[in-house]
Amino acid sequence: MASAVRPTGIILNKREGFLEITFNDGASCRYPLSELREACPCVECRGGHAFMGREHDPDDILVLKPKRSYTIDSLDPVGNYAIQPTWDDGHHTGMYTWDYLRRLCPKIADA
């Protein structure tokens, strides 16, 4: 079954180090690249098949501690349901679905 969550705009800002996605539900999400890399959903980054699934998704990517600063070399679509970044460390197996990205949308503290 296809997800109802879809992006309406995607901006990769390599200079400032963020990926910004607006979704069809009105949400605008800005993901710091280094934290997004640490939230990679692939089996290698998750530590094996036992750690796959929603219950192992990070609750808040802004509290993740990146090992270093990361950038995205390229960003490719995967069908109509995901994007697949190639990171500057050569990693490229993580497919970030629209649903996953929407759930990871960083919470902005109220001013």
C-alpha positions in Angstrom: 0.0 0.0 0.0 1.4 3.4 -0.9 1.9 6.0 1.7 -0.1 9.2 1.7 2.9 11.2 2.9 4.7 12.8 -0.1 7.2 15.6 -0.4 6.2 18.7 -2.2 9.8 20.1 -2.2 13.3 19.0 -1.4 16.3 21.2 -0.9 19.8 20.0 -0.2 21.9 22.8 1.1 25.5 21.4 1.1 27.0 24.7 2.2 24.9 25.0 5.4 24.7 21.3 5.9 20.9 20.5 5.9 18.2 18.7 3.9 14.9 20.5 3.9 11.7 18.7 2.9 8.2 20.1 2.8 5.5 17.5 2.9 1.9 17.4 1.5 0.6 17.6 5.1 2.1 21.1 5.4 5.1 20.1 7.5 8.4 21.7 6.7 11.3 19.7 8.0 15.0 20.7 8.2 17.4 17.8 8.9 21.0 18.5 9.9 23.0 16.2 7.5 25.3 14.8 10.2 22.4 13.7 12.4 20.5 12.4 9.4 23.5 10.2 8.5 23.5 8.8 12.1 19.8 7.9 11.6 20.6 5.8 8.5 17.9 3.1 8.3 20.0 0.5 6.6 20.7 -2.9 8.2 24.5 -2.2 8.4 24.0 1.1 10.3 21.2 -0.4 12.5 23.5 -3.2 13.6 21.7 -6.1 12.0 18.2 -7.3 11.1 17.1 -7.6 14.8 17.3 -3.8 15.0 15.1 -3.0 11.9 11.6 -1.6 12.2 9.9 1.4 13.7 10.6 0.4 17.3 14.3 1.0 16.6 13.8 4.4 14.9 15.3 7.3 16.8 12.8 9.4 18.7 14.6 12.7 18.1 17.5 12.9 15.6 18.7 16.2 17.2 20.0 14.2 20.2 22.1 11.9 18.1 25.8 12.3 18.5 27.4 12.3 15.0 30.8 10.6 14.8 31.9 13.4 12.5 30.5 16.0 10.1 28.9 14.5 7.1 27.8 15.8 3.7 25.8 14.3 0.9 27.6 13.8 -2.5 24.4 12.9 -4.3 20.7 12.3 -3.6 18.8 9.9 -5.8 15.1 9.0 -5.9 14.0 5.5 -5.2 10.7 5.0 -7.0 8.0 7.2 -5.6 8.6 6.3 -2.0 12.2 7.3 -0.9 15.5 9.0 -1.5 18.9 7.4 -1.3 21.8 9.6 -0.4 25.4 8.9 -1.2 27.3 10.2 1.8 30.9 11.7 1.6 32.1 8.6 3.5 31.0 6.4 0.6 28.0 5.0 2.4 25.0 4.7 0.0 22.8 1.8 1.1 20.3 3.6 3.3 16.9 4.3 1.7 15.0 7.0 3.6 11.3 6.6 2.9 9.0 9.5 3.0 7.2 8.0 6.0 10.6 7.6 7.8 11.7 11.1 7.0 8.3 12.5 8.1 8.6 10.7 11.5 12.2 12.0 11.9 11.1 15.6 11.3 13.1 17.5 13.9 11.0 19.0 16.7 11.5 22.8 16.8 11.4 24.2 20.3 8.8 26.9 20.9 10.4 30.4 21.0 
